[in-house]
Amino acid sequence: MLSLVLIFAALVVLGTPLGFAIGIVALAALSFADGPSMLRLVPMRLFSGIDMFSLMAMPFFILAGDIMNRIRITDRLVDLANALVGRVRGALAHVNILVSVFFAGLTGAAVADTAAIGRMMIPTMAKQGYSPRFAAALTAASSVIGPIIPPSIIMVIYGSLMQVSIAGLFAAGIVPGLIMAAALMAYVGWRAKRDDLPIATLDREVPPLGQAFRAALLPLLMPLIILGGILGGVFTPTEAAAVAVVYALLIGVLVYRNFGLRDLWDVLYEMVRASGSIFIILAAASILGWVLAKQGAPRELAQMLGGISDTPLVFLLIVTGALLVIGMFMEMTAVLIILGPILHPMAVQMGIDPLHFAIVMVVNLNIALITPPLGACLFVASSVGSVKFEEVARGILPFILVELLVLLLIVLFPALSLSLPHWLGLG
């Protein structure tokens, strides 16, 4: 097992694409354990690993988010957020967080949120007197809210792999996501008083609240349509993703009229590129998971953790710590695909609610997006904000502590994630 870990680490360090690194390790493990004759089963395992209807929702949600970004809804959402909180100290910092909450219902991907919001908010905040390091770090930190508040691509993958209700996951993520936003705003409010952050608005004139709300209404309706349709039983999450694409196209083509054939080609290309890489990781990880199961790795891990404690809370805390460390060095989708099928059954056996464990794991993996040295959102914020990565990494530390406190609350109080889905009859 140690040799496989070393092979994987060496491949990642050498820059091998993650899906191929996982696949090479899986093939090596299969050859070592059962001999080359077992390799004939690999094609079947590759396709069976991604042969899940619910996974079709992932490329549709990616496409819908890209279309909404392409039709430039950022200005409308920023104006609405600024109309709401633009007159308090640290206004633009609060606006940054609120826009992330609005974007959460449109893209479902933290990296996309960081890029879209960062291009506008980081330079604007710097002009208004905020340090570029603070602006970039805040943008990266608030983007974590995106995959927690539905729709969420990572929740679609989790629900598909672990056979957990995606509608239930979407409902379970709403309250934790809003708590995360409130915690970040509370920290920004304290920081605004301590550092005397400016009371300011954007360079252009901000419309009154009613006008700003009307301008942002159509984009804001998309998450309501998606969630309302899913929770109301009108359509499945996969169908909801397709509806989101059609809705985004209608807004861009018929209402805003700023989306053409060239834009369609670009967003389709990005959708194929992004979802294709995820599907490659999923397929390769399915082989690795199959090999590990054949060798009894899940049973050994369960025995090891059971030897430490059979208390659900202790198990959750151990898993939380392990995922935070692993997430610092590995892409979150790969961590979910490799460890999810091992840890999820163990949590259920210990009596932990599947939705609760799912939200704990999802929040964990999203925080990993802003933890150095490999936090993807840090690199994006550094790039779009023209701030050195080291500066963003230092500036993000207080925000990581705030989000870890929220994660601890979610671990300690399952009702935060379970009350809404139980009330809706989804868990």
C-alpha positions in Angstrom: 0.0 0.0 0.0 2.8 2.4 0.9 4.4 1.8 -2.5 1.2 2.8 -4.3 1.0 6.0 -2.2 4.5 6.8 -3.2 3.8 6.1 -6.9 0.8 8.3 -6.8 2.7 11.2 -5.0 5.5 10.9 -7.5 3.1 11.1 -10.5 1.3 14.2 -9.0 4.6 15.9 -8.4 5.7 15.2 -12.0 2.6 17.0 -13.2 0.6 13.9 -14.4 -3.1 14.8 -14.8 -5.0 13.6 -11.8 -7.2 11.2 -13.6 -4.3 9.5 -15.3 -2.3 9.4 -12.0 -5.2 7.6 -10.3 -5.6 5.2 -13.3 -1.9 4.3 -13.3 -1.9 3.6 -9.6 -5.1 1.5 -10.0 -3.6 -0.6 -12.8 -0.4 -1.1 -10.8 -2.4 -2.2 -7.8 -4.4 -4.6 -9.9 -1.4 -6.1 -11.5 0.4 -6.5 -8.2 -2.6 -8.1 -6.5 -4.1 -10.4 -9.2 -1.7 -10.4 -12.1 -1.9 -9.0 -15.6 -4.8 -11.4 -16.5 -7.2 -9.2 -14.4 -6.5 -6.2 -16.7 -9.2 -7.4 -19.1 -11.8 -6.3 -16.6 -10.5 -2.7 -16.7 -12.7 -1.4 -19.6 -15.8 -2.7 -18.0 -14.9 -1.1 -14.6 -14.1 2.2 -16.4 -17.5 2.5 -17.9 -19.5 1.1 -15.0 -17.9 3.8 -12.8 -19.6 6.5 -14.7 -22.7 4.7 -15.8 -25.1 6.6 -13.5 -28.0 8.6 -14.8 -27.8 11.2 -12.0 -24.3 12.2 -13.1 -25.8 13.7 -16.2 -26.8 16.6 -14.0 -23.2 17.6 -13.6 -22.4 18.8 -17.2 -25.8 20.5 -17.4 -25.2 22.5 -14.2 -21.7 23.4 -15.4 -23.2 24.6 -18.7 -25.9 26.6 -17.0 -23.4 28.3 -14.8 -21.1 29.2 -17.7 -24.0 30.7 -19.6 -25.0 32.9 -16.7 -21.4 34.1 -16.3 -21.2 34.7 -20.1 -24.3 37.0 -20.1 -22.6 39.2 -17.5 -25.0 39.0 -14.6 -22.2 39.9 -12.2 -23.0 43.7 -12.4 -26.7 43.1 -11.6 -26.0 40.9 -8.6 -23.3 43.3 -7.3 -25.7 46.3 -7.6 -28.3 44.4 -5.6 -25.8 43.4 -2.9 -24.5 47.0 -2.8 -28.1 48.3 -2.5 -28.6 46.0 0.5 -25.4 46.6 2.4 -23.6 49.4 0.7 -24.0 51.9 3.5 -22.3 50.1 6.3 -18.6 50.1 7.2 -16.7 47.6 5.1 -19.5 47.8 2.5 -17.6 46.2 -0.4 -16.4 43.4 1.7 -20.0 42.6 2.7 -21.0 43.0 -1.0 -18.4 40.4 -2.0 -19.9 37.8 0.4 -23.5 38.5 -0.6 -22.7 38.2 -4.3 -21.1 34.8 -3.5 -24.4 33.8 -1.9 -26.3 34.9 -5.0 -23.8 33.2 -7.3 -24.1 30.0 -5.3 -27.6 29.4 -6.8 -26.3 29.8 -10.3 -22.9 28.1 -10.8 -22.5 25.5 -8.1 -18.7 25.7 -8.4 -16.3 27.7 -6.2 -13.6 28.2 -8.7 -16.0 29.7 -11.2 -17.4 32.0 -8.5 -13.9 33.1 -7.6 -13.1 34.0 -11.2 -16.3 35.7 -12.0 -16.6 37.8 -8.8 -12.9 38.4 -8.4 -12.5 40.0 -11.8 -14.8 42.8 -10.7 -14.6 42.9 -6.9 -10.9 42.6 -6.3 -9.8 45.7 -8.4 -12.8 47.7 -7.2 -12.1 47.0 -3.5 -8.4 47.9 -4.1 -9.4 51.3 -5.6 -11.7 51.9 -2.6 -8.8 51.5 -0.1 -8.9 47.8 0.8 -5.6 46.0 0.6 -5.4 43.7 -2.5 -4.4 40.8 -0.2 -7.6 41.2 1.9 -9.8 41.6 -1.2 -8.3 38.5 -2.9 -8.5 36.4 0.3 -12.1 37.4 1.0 -13.1 36.6 -2.6 -11.6 33.1 -2.3 -13.0 32.5 1.1 -16.6 33.6 0.2 -16.5 31.4 -3.0 -16.6 28.3 -0.7 -20.2 29.1 -0.1 -21.0 28.3 -3.8 -20.9 24.5 -3.7 -22.6 24.4 -0.3 -25.8 26.3 -1.2 -27.5 24.4 -4.0 -27.3 23.6 -6.8 -23.9 22.0 -6.2 -21.8 19.9 -8.6 -20.0 18.2 -5.8 -23.3 17.2 -4.2 -24.4 15.7 -7.5 -21.3 13.6 -7.6 -21.6 12.6 -3.9 -25.3 11.6 -4.3 -24.6 9.6 -7.4 -21.7 7.7 -5.9 -23.2 7.0 -2.5 -26.8 6.6 -3.5 -27.9 9.5 -1.3 -30.9 11.7 -2.4 -29.5 14.6 -4.3 -32.7 16.6 -3.5 -32.1 15.9 0.2 -28.4 17.0 -0.2 -29.5 20.2 -1.8 -31.9 20.9 1.0 -29.4 20.0 3.7 -26.8 22.5 2.3 -29.0 25.6 2.4 -28.7 26.4 6.2 -25.0 25.6 6.5 -24.2 27.7 3.5 -26.2 30.7 4.9 -24.4 30.2 8.3 -21.1 30.3 6.5 -22.0 33.6 4.9 -23.3 35.0 8.2 -20.1 34.0 9.9 -17.9 35.6 7.2 -20.0 38.8 7.4 -19.6 38.9 11.2 -15.9 38.6 10.9 -15.8 41.3 8.2 -17.9 43.5 10.5 -15.4 43.1 13.3 -12.5 43.6 11.0 -14.2 46.8 9.5 -14.3 48.4 13.0 -10.8 47.3 13.9 -9.2 48.4 10.7 -11.6 51.3 9.9 -12.5 49.9 6.5 -14.2 52.4 4.2 -17.9 53.0 3.8 -18.1 53.1 0.0 -20.1 52.1 -3.1 -19.0 51.2 -6.5 -17.5 53.7 -8.9 -20.8 53.9 -10.9 -24.1 55.0 -9.4 -25.9 52.3 -7.6 -29.7 52.1 -8.3 -32.2 52.1 -5.5 -33.0 48.7 -3.9 -36.3 48.2 -5.8 -34.7 48.9 -9.2 -31.6 46.8 -8.3 -33.9 43.9 -7.3 -35.9 44.1 -10.5 -32.7 44.1 -12.6 -31.4 41.0 -10.8 -34.7 39.2 -10.6 -34.4 36.9 -13.7 -31.0 35.5 -12.6 -32.2 35.1 -9.0 -35.3 33.1 -10.2 -33.1 30.3 -11.6 -32.1 28.7 -8.3 -35.8 29.1 -7.1 -37.0 27.3 -10.2 -34.4 24.5 -9.8 -34.9 24.0 -6.0 -38.7 24.5 -6.2 -39.0 22.0 -9.0 -36.8 19.4 -7.3 -38.3 19.8 -3.8 -41.8 20.0 -5.2 -41.3 16.8 -7.1 -41.9 18.5 -10.5 -38.6 17.2 -11.9 -35.5 15.2 -10.9 -32.1 16.9 -10.3 -31.0 15.8 -13.8 -34.1 17.3 -15.4 -33.7 20.4 -13.2 -30.1 20.9 -14.6 -31.5 20.7 -18.2 -34.2 23.2 -17.3 -31.5 25.5 -15.9 -29.6 25.4 -19.2 -32.8 26.3 -21.2 -33.7 29.1 -18.7 -30.2 30.6 -18.9 -30.3 30.5 -22.7 -33.7 32.2 -22.9 -32.4 35.0 -20.6 -29.3 35.5 -22.7 -30.8 35.2 -26.1 -34.3 36.7 -25.7 -34.1 39.1 -22.7 -30.5 40.4 -22.4 -29.6 39.7 -26.1 -25.9 39.4 -25.3 -25.5 35.7 -26.1 -24.7 34.5 -29.6 -23.5 31.4 -31.5 -19.9 32.2 -30.7 -20.7 32.3 -27.0 -22.6 29.0 -27.3 -19.5 27.3 -28.8 -17.3 28.7 -26.0 -19.5 27.5 -23.2 -20.1 24.1 -24.8 -16.3 23.7 -25.1 -15.8 24.7 -21.4 -18.5 22.3 -20.4 -17.0 19.4 -22.3 -13.5 20.2 -20.9 -14.6 20.5 -17.3 -17.0 17.6 -17.1 -14.7 15.4 -19.2 -11.9 15.8 -16.8 -14.2 14.9 -13.9 -15.5 11.9 -15.7 -12.0 10.6 -16.3 -11.2 11.0 -12.6 -14.5 9.2 -11.8 -13.7 6.3 -14.1 -10.2 5.9 -12.9 -11.1 6.1 -9.3 -13.8 3.4 -9.7 -11.0 1.0 -10.7 -8.9 2.1 -7.7 -11.9 1.7 -5.4 -12.6 -1.7 -6.7 -9.0 -2.9 -6.2 -8.9 -1.5 -2.7 -12.2 -3.2 -1.9 -10.8 -6.5 -3.2 -7.7 -6.1 -1.0 -9.9 -5.3 2.1 -8.7 -1.7 2.6 -12.1 -0.5 3.7 -12.3 -3.3 6.3 -8.8 -2.5 7.6 -9.6 1.2 7.8 -12.8 0.5 9.6 -11.0 -1.7 12.1 -8.4 1.0 12.7 -10.9 3.7 13.3 -13.0 1.4 15.4 -10.0 0.7 17.5 -9.6 4.4 18.2 -13.3 5.0 19.1 -16.7 3.7 18.1 -18.3 7.1 19.1 -20.0 8.8 16.1 -18.8 12.3 17.2 -15.2 11.2 17.6 -15.4 9.5 14.2 -16.6 12.7 12.6 -13.9 14.7 14.2 -11.2 12.2 13.1 -12.6 12.2 9.5 -12.8 16.0 9.5 -9.2 16.4 10.5 -8.0 13.8 8.0 -10.0 15.3 5.1 -8.6 18.8 5.9 -5.0 17.5 5.8 -5.6 15.4 2.6 -7.5 18.3 1.0 -4.4 20.5 1.3 -2.6 18.3 -1.2 -5.2 16.7 -3.4 -8.1 17.9 -5.6 -11.4 17.7 -3.8 -13.2 15.6 -6.4 -10.6 13.0 -6.3 -10.7 12.9 -2.5 -14.5 12.4 -2.6 -14.4 9.7 -5.2 -11.6 7.7 -3.5 -12.6 8.1 0.2 -16.3 8.7 0.0 -17.3 5.1 -0.8 -15.1 3.9 2.1 -16.1 6.5 4.7 -19.8 6.8 3.9 -20.7 3.2 4.8 -18.7 3.4 8.0 -20.6 6.5 9.0 -23.9 4.9 8.3 -22.9 1.8 10.4 -22.1 4.1 13.3 -25.6 5.5 13.2 -24.6 8.9 11.6 -27.4 10.3 9.3 -26.2 9.9 5.6 -27.2 13.5 4.9 -25.3 14.9 7.9 -22.2 13.0 7.0 -22.5 14.1 3.4 -22.7 17.8 4.4 -19.8 17.4 6.8 -17.7 15.9 4.0 -18.8 18.5 1.4 -18.0 21.5 3.6 -14.7 19.8 4.5 -13.7 19.4 0.9 -14.8 23.0 0.0 -12.6 24.5 2.7 -9.8 22.5 1.1 -10.2 24.7 -1.9 -8.8 27.7 0.0 -6.1 25.8 2.1 -2.5 26.2 0.9 -0.4 24.9 -0.8 -2.8 23.6 -3.5 -6.1 25.5 -2.8 -7.5 26.0 -6.3 -9.4 29.2 -5.4 -6.3 30.8 -4.0 -4.6 30.4 -7.4 -7.6 31.9 -9.2 -7.9 34.8 -6.8 -4.2 35.5 -7.1 -4.4 35.4 -10.9 -7.5 37.6 -11.4 -6.5 40.0 -8.7 -2.8 40.3 -9.7 -1.8 39.5 -6.1 1.1 37.2 -5.2 0.0 33.7 -4.2 2.0 34.0 -1.0 0.1 37.2 0.0 -3.3 35.6 -0.7 -2.2 32.5 1.3 -1.3 34.6 4.3 -4.5 36.7 4.0 -6.8 33.7 3.9 -5.8 32.3 7.3 -8.3 34.2 9.4 -11.1 33.3 7.0 -10.1 29.6 7.2 -10.4 29.8 11.0 -13.9 31.3 10.7 -15.0 28.5 8.3 -13.5 25.8 10.4 -15.6 27.1 13.3 -18.7 26.8 11.1 -17.6 23.3 10.1 -17.3 22.4 13.8 -20.8 23.7 14.5 -22.1 21.5 11.6 -20.4 18.5 13.1 -21.6 19.1 16.7 -25.2 20.1 15.7 -26.7 17.8 13.1 -30.0 19.7 13.1 -28.3 22.5 11.2 -28.1 20.3 8.1 -31.0 17.9 8.8 -33.9 20.1 9.9 -34.8 21.5 6.5 -34.6 18.1 4.5 -36.6 16.4 7.3 -39.2 19.1 7.3 -39.5 18.7 3.5 -39.7 14.9 3.8 -36.4 14.4 2.0 -34.4 12.7 4.7 
